[in-house]
Amino acid sequence: MRKSSNGDNSLIEEDVSTGGPDDQHLFGGVWTRIKLEALEKYLVAFNTALSKQRFTRIYIDAFAGTGRCDIKVKGEKTSIDGSARRALAADPGFHKYCFIELLPKKLAALRSLEAEHPGKAIEVIQSDANAALKALCAQYRWRSERAVLFLDPFGMHVEWATLEAIAATGAIDVWYLFPYAGLYRQAAKNADALDADKQASLTRVLGTGEWRKTFYSQKRQTDLFGSDEGDERNADHREMLSFVSKRLKGLFPAVTDPKVLYQGGDSKKPTGAPLFALYFAASNPNPAAYRLATNIAKDILNSL
């Protein structure tokens, strides 16, 4: 075993005995189970609500992985169904499933799902998630289609431009596991530690450079020569997450408050550092539609 970063700078345990991270032997935790339970419950509710309407229902998994997840809770390791398998098991089901994955070894596992579910319309797409999602959003006119999208990225990977394309469809409900720890660790306490790559990453994910003014303030002059040590972050991680929430609520017609997922404990008594923020966003501008969707999502989040 060794410790590895999963992209959001949170440490997780990696089993390297069978080939390393490409084989998906990365152990999640209690947060993994919470996010998957929320998604699973919503998929059933979504399909039930639309089952008597004529929409083509599509499930999109932007970082589909292998369909299985290894988790470690209270020292015990187990393997559970991931998002792709849970979507395929949802009853009522979807008319079409789009699984996006970039790594070849994970693709092989996803394609095996086609053989396991011969009666289902499954499309496995090998691509960067941002490029694939933009293409899917442009592929349909979104008049007779409705979709649920699961965004569970490895770190700061989802571009704001991708979220804009999703919101513009007016037809996709989104579960977005935002990399909370990645945000506050990328945004170093002292701005001198913000290299060009980190700044570009923050701007790409948040869709604006305004984070710099919001998160940082100029230090007072501190030495005999009148120079300063650069800007210092005065926003704590809660204020930073509020900035994210405000950005998302300005883009989508309706967004739930995030459920913060922590490193340990459970959803009622969490322990450790906050790792992720689970958002639900509805892109349908119809008030009746987005109220129903967000009410369902809120009930699910409150039940976990």
C-alpha positions as CSV (number, residue, x, y, z in Angstrom):
1,M,0.0,0.0,0.0
2,R,1.0,3.6,-0.5
3,K,-0.6,7.0,-0.1
4,S,-1.7,8.7,-3.3
5,S,-3.4,11.9,-4.3
6,N,-6.7,11.5,-6.1
7,G,-6.4,14.9,-7.8
8,D,-8.1,17.0,-5.1
9,N,-5.1,16.7,-2.9
10,S,-6.9,14.5,-0.4
11,L,-4.9,11.4,0.5
12,I,-6.4,8.1,-0.2
13,E,-5.0,4.6,0.1
14,E,-3.9,3.0,-3.2
15,D,-3.5,-0.8,-3.6
16,V,-0.6,-1.1,-6.0
17,S,-0.4,-4.9,-5.9
18,T,-2.3,-5.2,-9.1
19,G,-1.0,-2.4,-11.2
20,G,-1.7,0.9,-9.7
21,P,-4.3,3.7,-10.2
22,D,-5.2,2.7,-13.8
23,D,-6.8,-0.4,-12.4
24,Q,-9.0,1.8,-10.2
25,H,-7.7,0.2,-6.9
26,L,-8.3,3.5,-5.1
27,F,-10.1,3.4,-1.8
28,G,-12.9,5.9,-1.2
29,G,-14.6,6.4,2.2
30,V,-17.9,7.2,3.7
31,W,-18.3,10.1,1.3
32,T,-18.3,7.6,-1.6
33,R,-21.3,5.7,-0.2
34,I,-23.2,9.0,0.5
35,K,-22.8,10.4,-3.0
36,L,-23.8,7.1,-4.6
37,E,-26.9,6.7,-2.4
38,A,-28.0,10.2,-3.2
39,L,-27.6,9.6,-7.0
40,E,-29.3,6.2,-6.8
41,K,-32.3,7.5,-5.0
42,Y,-32.7,10.5,-7.4
43,L,-32.4,8.3,-10.5
44,V,-35.4,6.2,-9.4
45,A,-37.4,9.4,-8.5
46,F,-36.5,11.0,-11.8
47,N,-37.6,8.1,-13.9
48,T,-40.7,7.6,-11.9
49,A,-41.7,11.2,-12.3
50,L,-41.2,11.1,-16.1
51,S,-42.4,7.6,-16.8
52,K,-45.8,8.7,-18.1
53,Q,-44.3,11.4,-20.3
54,R,-42.9,11.0,-23.8
55,F,-39.4,12.2,-23.1
56,T,-36.4,10.1,-24.0
57,R,-34.6,9.7,-20.7
58,I,-30.8,9.7,-20.8
59,Y,-28.3,9.0,-18.0
60,I,-24.8,10.5,-18.5
61,D,-21.8,9.6,-16.3
62,A,-18.9,11.9,-17.1
63,F,-16.3,10.1,-15.1
64,A,-17.7,6.6,-15.2
65,G,-14.7,4.6,-14.0
66,T,-15.2,0.8,-14.0
67,G,-18.7,0.5,-12.5
68,R,-17.3,-0.7,-9.2
69,C,-15.8,1.2,-6.2
70,D,-13.5,0.1,-3.5
71,I,-14.2,1.8,-0.2
72,K,-12.6,1.7,3.3
73,V,-14.8,2.6,6.2
74,K,-13.7,2.2,9.9
75,G,-10.7,0.2,8.7
76,E,-12.8,-2.3,6.7
77,K,-12.4,-2.6,3.0
78,T,-15.2,-3.6,0.7
79,S,-16.3,-3.3,-3.0
80,I,-19.6,-1.7,-3.9
81,D,-21.5,-0.9,-7.1
82,G,-20.4,2.4,-8.6
83,S,-22.5,5.0,-10.4
84,A,-22.7,3.2,-13.7
85,R,-24.0,-0.1,-12.3
86,R,-26.5,1.7,-10.0
87,A,-27.8,3.6,-13.0
88,L,-28.3,0.4,-15.0
89,A,-30.1,-1.1,-12.0
90,A,-32.5,1.8,-11.5
91,D,-36.1,0.8,-11.9
92,P,-37.8,2.4,-13.8
93,G,-34.7,2.6,-16.1
94,F,-33.4,5.1,-18.7
95,H,-33.8,4.8,-22.5
96,K,-30.1,5.4,-23.0
97,Y,-26.9,5.4,-21.0
98,C,-23.8,7.4,-21.8
99,F,-20.6,6.4,-19.9
100,I,-17.6,8.7,-20.5
101,E,-14.1,7.5,-19.5
102,L,-10.6,8.3,-20.7
103,L,-8.4,5.5,-19.4
104,P,-8.3,2.3,-21.5
105,K,-8.2,-0.2,-18.6
106,K,-11.4,1.4,-17.2
107,L,-13.1,1.4,-20.6
108,A,-12.7,-2.4,-20.8
109,A,-14.7,-2.8,-17.6
110,L,-17.4,-0.4,-18.8
111,R,-17.8,-2.2,-22.1
112,S,-18.3,-5.5,-20.2
113,L,-21.5,-3.9,-18.9
114,E,-22.9,-3.9,-22.4
115,A,-22.7,-7.7,-22.4
116,E,-24.2,-7.9,-18.9
117,H,-27.2,-5.7,-20.0
118,P,-27.9,-6.7,-23.7
119,G,-31.3,-5.1,-23.6
120,K,-30.1,-1.6,-22.7
121,A,-28.8,1.1,-25.0
122,I,-25.3,1.8,-23.7
123,E,-22.8,4.1,-25.3
124,V,-19.2,4.0,-23.9
125,I,-17.3,7.1,-24.9
126,Q,-13.5,7.3,-24.7
127,S,-12.8,11.0,-24.3
128,D,-11.9,13.8,-22.0
129,A,-15.1,14.5,-20.0
130,N,-15.2,18.2,-20.9
131,A,-15.0,17.6,-24.6
132,A,-17.5,14.7,-24.5
133,L,-20.0,16.6,-22.5
134,K,-19.9,19.6,-24.7
135,A,-20.4,17.3,-27.7
136,L,-23.4,15.6,-26.1
137,C,-25.0,18.9,-25.2
138,A,-24.7,20.0,-28.8
139,Q,-25.9,16.6,-30.2
140,Y,-29.5,17.0,-29.1
141,R,-32.1,19.7,-29.5
142,W,-33.3,18.9,-26.0
143,R,-37.0,19.2,-26.9
144,S,-37.9,15.5,-26.4
145,E,-35.0,14.5,-24.2
146,R,-34.3,14.8,-20.5
147,A,-31.2,13.7,-18.7
148,V,-29.5,13.2,-15.4
149,L,-25.7,13.9,-15.3
150,F,-23.3,12.7,-12.7
151,L,-20.2,14.8,-12.4
152,D,-17.7,13.1,-10.1
153,P,-14.4,14.5,-11.3
154,F,-10.8,13.7,-10.3
155,G,-9.9,17.0,-8.8
156,M,-10.3,20.4,-10.5
157,H,-11.2,19.0,-13.8
158,V,-14.7,20.3,-14.7
159,E,-14.4,23.5,-16.7
160,W,-16.9,26.3,-16.2
161,A,-17.5,26.4,-19.9
162,T,-18.7,22.8,-19.7
163,L,-21.2,23.8,-17.0
164,E,-22.4,26.6,-19.2
165,A,-23.1,24.1,-22.0
166,I,-25.0,21.9,-19.6
167,A,-27.1,24.7,-18.3
168,A,-27.9,25.9,-21.8
169,T,-29.7,22.7,-22.6
170,G,-32.5,23.5,-20.2
171,A,-33.0,19.7,-19.9
172,I,-30.3,18.2,-17.8
173,D,-30.4,17.6,-14.0
174,V,-26.9,17.6,-12.5
175,W,-25.3,16.0,-9.5
176,Y,-21.9,17.7,-9.1
177,L,-19.4,16.4,-6.5
178,F,-17.4,19.6,-6.3
179,P,-13.7,19.2,-5.2
180,Y,-14.0,21.3,-2.0
181,A,-10.6,20.3,-0.7
182,G,-9.0,20.9,-4.1
183,L,-10.4,24.5,-4.0
184,Y,-9.0,25.5,-0.7
185,R,-5.7,23.8,-1.2
186,Q,-5.1,25.2,-4.7
187,A,-5.9,28.7,-3.3
188,A,-2.8,28.9,-1.1
189,K,-2.8,31.1,2.0
190,N,-0.2,33.3,0.6
191,A,-0.7,34.4,-3.0
192,D,3.1,34.1,-3.6
193,A,2.5,30.4,-3.7
194,L,-0.1,30.7,-6.5
195,D,1.8,29.7,-9.6
196,A,0.4,30.3,-13.1
197,D,-1.0,26.7,-13.3
198,K,-2.9,27.0,-10.0
199,Q,-4.4,30.4,-11.0
200,A,-5.4,29.1,-14.4
201,S,-7.0,26.0,-12.8
202,L,-9.1,28.1,-10.3
203,T,-10.2,30.4,-13.1
204,R,-11.1,27.5,-15.4
205,V,-13.2,25.8,-12.7
206,L,-14.9,28.9,-11.3
207,G,-15.3,30.6,-14.7
208,T,-14.0,34.0,-13.5
209,G,-10.9,35.6,-12.2
210,E,-13.0,37.4,-9.5
211,W,-12.0,34.7,-7.0
212,R,-8.7,36.6,-6.6
213,K,-10.5,39.7,-5.3
214,T,-12.9,37.7,-3.2
215,F,-10.4,35.3,-1.6
216,Y,-7.4,37.6,-1.1
217,S,-6.6,41.0,0.3
218,Q,-3.4,43.0,0.0
219,K,-1.0,42.8,3.0
220,R,0.2,45.9,4.7
221,Q,3.8,47.0,4.0
222,T,6.0,45.0,6.3
223,D,9.6,45.9,5.8
224,L,11.9,48.9,6.0
225,F,12.0,49.3,2.2
226,G,8.2,49.6,1.8
227,S,7.7,46.3,0.0
228,D,5.0,43.8,0.9
229,E,4.9,40.0,0.9
230,G,2.0,39.7,-1.6
231,D,-1.7,39.2,-1.1
232,E,-2.9,36.9,1.6
233,R,-6.1,34.8,1.5
234,N,-8.6,36.3,4.0
235,A,-11.5,34.0,3.0
236,D,-11.8,30.8,5.0
237,H,-12.9,27.6,3.2
238,R,-16.6,28.2,4.1
239,E,-16.5,31.6,2.5
240,M,-14.8,30.1,-0.6
241,L,-17.5,27.5,-0.9
242,S,-20.2,30.3,-0.6
243,F,-18.5,31.9,-3.7
244,V,-18.9,28.6,-5.5
245,S,-22.5,28.3,-4.6
246,K,-23.2,31.9,-5.7
247,R,-21.5,31.2,-9.1
248,L,-23.6,28.0,-9.6
249,K,-26.8,29.7,-8.6
250,G,-26.1,32.4,-11.1
251,L,-25.8,29.9,-13.9
252,F,-28.5,27.3,-13.3
253,P,-32.2,28.1,-12.6
254,A,-32.1,26.2,-9.4
255,V,-29.3,24.8,-7.2
256,T,-29.5,23.2,-3.8
257,D,-27.2,24.2,-0.9
258,P,-24.3,21.8,-0.9
259,K,-24.0,18.8,1.3
260,V,-20.4,18.8,2.6
261,L,-18.8,15.4,2.7
262,Y,-16.0,14.8,5.2
263,Q,-13.1,12.5,5.4
264,G,-14.5,10.3,8.2
265,G,-17.3,9.6,10.5
266,D,-20.8,9.5,8.9
267,S,-23.2,12.1,7.5
268,K,-24.7,12.8,11.0
269,K,-21.4,12.9,12.9
270,P,-18.6,13.7,10.4
271,T,-14.9,13.8,11.3
272,G,-11.8,15.0,9.6
273,A,-11.4,17.6,6.9
274,P,-14.2,18.6,4.4
275,L,-13.3,16.9,1.1
276,F,-16.3,17.4,-1.2
277,A,-19.4,19.5,-1.6
278,L,-22.3,17.6,-3.3
279,Y,-24.6,19.9,-5.3
280,F,-27.8,19.3,-7.2
281,A,-28.6,21.7,-10.1
282,A,-31.5,21.8,-12.4
283,S,-31.1,23.4,-15.9
284,N,-34.8,23.3,-16.8
285,P,-36.1,26.9,-16.6
286,N,-39.7,25.9,-16.0
287,P,-40.5,26.8,-12.3
288,A,-42.7,23.7,-11.9
289,A,-40.0,21.4,-13.2
290,Y,-37.1,22.8,-11.2
291,R,-39.1,23.1,-8.0
292,L,-40.1,19.4,-8.2
293,A,-36.5,18.4,-9.0
294,T,-34.9,20.4,-6.3
295,N,-37.5,19.3,-3.7
296,I,-36.7,15.7,-4.4
297,A,-33.0,16.4,-4.3
298,K,-33.3,18.3,-1.0
299,D,-35.3,15.5,0.6
300,I,-32.7,13.0,-0.5
301,L,-29.8,15.0,0.8
302,N,-31.6,15.6,4.1
303,S,-32.2,11.9,4.5
304,L,-28.6,10.9,4.2
